[in-house]
Each structure stands twice: as C-alpha cells, then as structure tokens.
C-alpha cells in the first residue's frame, strides 16, 4: 500500500471511529441501563478496531506527524484492552469505569501535548484541540475517581466521556492530518551514513 492511500485510510478510519464513539456516548447517555455484556462486547470490538487504526496511522506519513505520533504504543494498548474486555468480560465489569477513565485520561494528556505541538507548527485551531482535550481529561479523571456510586449515573458519565473522546479525536483528524495529493514518503538511504 502506498503512503498516500495508507494516510487516507488512517484518517478516514480515525474519523469513522470518532463518529462511532460519539454515537456510543450518546447511546449510553440515553440508555444508561443497557446490558453490561452487550456494552463490553461493543466496546471491546471498537477498541480493537480503533487500536488497529491507530497503529496504521502511526506508520503513515502525514505532513505534521501530529495526529499519529503516539499511536503505535497506544494502539497496541487499546487493542489489548479490547481483547481483555471481550475475553474476560465477567471480571472487567467491576473495573470498566476505571479502565475507561484511565484510557480517556491518557489519550487526553497525549492530545494536550499534541495541541501544543500543533501551535508550534502554526496551526490556527490548535486551541480547540487543547480545550476539548482538557475537558475530556477532566471527564476521564472523574471516571477514575468514581464520584458516584449509582451504576446508572456512572454509565451516563461514561457516555459523556466517550462522546467527548469522539469529538476530541474528530477535531484531531480534521485539524491536524493534512493530505496532499503529491505528497511523497520520506526515503532515507541508510547506506549513505
């Protein structure tokens, strides 16, 4: 697969997964009493696919190298967590809020750093990513400390957090991944060094 097709696939996958996260978040807000088995399976599959897209994005060559700079390790982590959620669903149910909180908080922190890097590149809308990343990070932190005991309220908080995670990733994909038709992959001949 050539570099341009790989970058387009990664960007489009990022956008599709962002929209799916927003839909999942909205569904959890509307139906917080959904079955945990269905929820864990859906989330596990989404995390595996999203992890694979992040890994693909890491190996793509985007102009700024911002959106996918942390995605190799984070993609592997997401895919592994997705597999664990599906395989060990009965054990994970008690830990699901902490798992989500940790993943969302970590991604928000990476996006805060990326927004600062975007400012250095001169991207005008860097502050939107920063603002959404800070808000998403706060929501992830709230999931970690679990301020509410009622499972239904916590599911609504998960829904809001996942919704904002989707919005954050959509902003990143739109504002930082630039595809230029004549873009060429950097080739370095190691024999010259």
Buried (B, 14 or more C-beta within 10 A) or exposed (E): EEBBEBBBBBBBBBBBBBBBBBEBBBBBBEBBEBEBEEBBBBBBBBBBBBBBBBBBBBBBBBEBBBBBBBBBEBBBBBBEBBBBBBEEBEEBBEEBBBBBBBBBBBBBBBBBBBBEBBBEEEBEBBEBBBBBBBBBBBBBBBBBEEEEEEBEEBBBBBBBBBBBBBBBBBBBBBBBBBBEEEEEEEEEEEEEE
